[in-house]
Amino acid sequence: MLKKTVFGMLVVANLLFAHSAIMNCFDNGDGTITCEGGFSDGSSASGVEFRVEQDGKVLLKDKMSKNSEFTFKKPSGTYTAIFNAGEGHQVVIDGKDIVQ
């Protein structure tokens, strides 16, 4: 009985700490893009790696601000915005999907 109780508690604890990465980006209409990141459990994304890539090359690599945001100059052509919080916690948004 004790083993079942401990196992059940571990499963519940694991579920409580599970979270998914979330990112939303929008075109500011002034030649810049702002991306906001976070986690499904409400955790901040402050300090999480953020990249902009084009044709397989990194154009920009930095970290999310203390407000879990990052604003950058919109590249010409196709590009992707990448929120990288580690294995299994990455969000990739194609530039063509970022609108005002």
C-alpha positions in Angstrom: 0.0 0.0 0.0 2.8 2.4 0.9 4.5 1.8 -2.6 1.2 2.7 -4.4 0.8 5.8 -2.3 4.3 7.0 -2.9 4.0 6.2 -6.7 0.7 8.1 -6.8 2.3 11.1 -5.1 5.2 11.1 -7.6 2.9 11.0 -10.6 0.8 13.9 -9.2 4.0 15.9 -8.4 5.3 15.3 -11.9 2.1 16.6 -13.5 2.2 19.7 -11.3 5.6 20.6 -12.6 4.9 19.8 -16.2 4.7 22.9 -18.5 4.8 23.7 -22.2 6.6 26.6 -23.8 4.4 29.2 -25.4 5.3 32.1 -27.7 3.3 34.6 -29.6 4.8 37.1 -32.1 3.2 40.2 -33.8 4.2 42.8 -36.3 4.3 46.2 -34.7 3.6 48.0 -38.1 6.8 50.0 -37.8 9.3 47.5 -39.2 9.7 45.6 -35.9 8.4 42.4 -34.6 7.7 41.7 -30.9 7.6 38.1 -29.5 6.3 37.3 -26.1 7.2 34.0 -24.4 6.2 32.0 -21.4 5.1 28.7 -20.1 1.7 27.0 -19.7 2.0 27.0 -16.0 2.4 30.8 -15.9 6.2 30.8 -15.4 8.2 33.7 -16.7 10.4 33.3 -19.8 12.9 36.0 -18.7 16.4 35.0 -19.8 15.2 32.3 -22.2 17.2 32.1 -25.4 15.6 33.7 -28.4 16.9 33.5 -32.0 15.9 34.7 -35.5 17.1 32.5 -38.3 17.1 32.9 -42.1 18.2 30.2 -44.6 19.7 28.1 -41.8 21.8 31.0 -40.5 21.4 32.7 -37.2 20.7 36.5 -37.7 20.1 37.3 -34.1 20.6 35.5 -30.8 19.8 37.0 -27.4 17.6 36.4 -24.4 14.0 37.3 -23.5 13.7 40.5 -21.4 12.6 40.6 -17.8 9.1 41.0 -19.2 9.5 37.8 -21.3 9.6 39.8 -24.5 11.9 40.4 -27.4 11.6 43.1 -30.1 13.7 43.0 -33.3 13.9 44.6 -36.7 11.9 42.6 -39.2 14.2 40.9 -41.7 13.5 41.0 -45.4 12.5 37.7 -46.9 11.7 34.5 -45.1 12.7 33.9 -41.5 11.8 32.1 -38.3 11.6 33.2 -34.7 12.7 30.6 -32.2 12.0 30.5 -28.5 14.5 27.9 -27.1 13.9 26.9 -23.4 15.7 23.6 -23.8 14.9 20.1 -25.1 11.2 19.7 -25.5 10.6 23.4 -24.8 11.1 25.0 -28.2 8.7 27.1 -30.2 9.3 28.0 -33.8 7.2 30.6 -35.7 7.5 31.1 -39.4 7.8 34.8 -40.3 4.9 34.6 -42.8 2.7 33.7 -39.8 3.5 36.9 -37.9 0.9 39.6 -38.7 -0.3 42.9 -37.3 
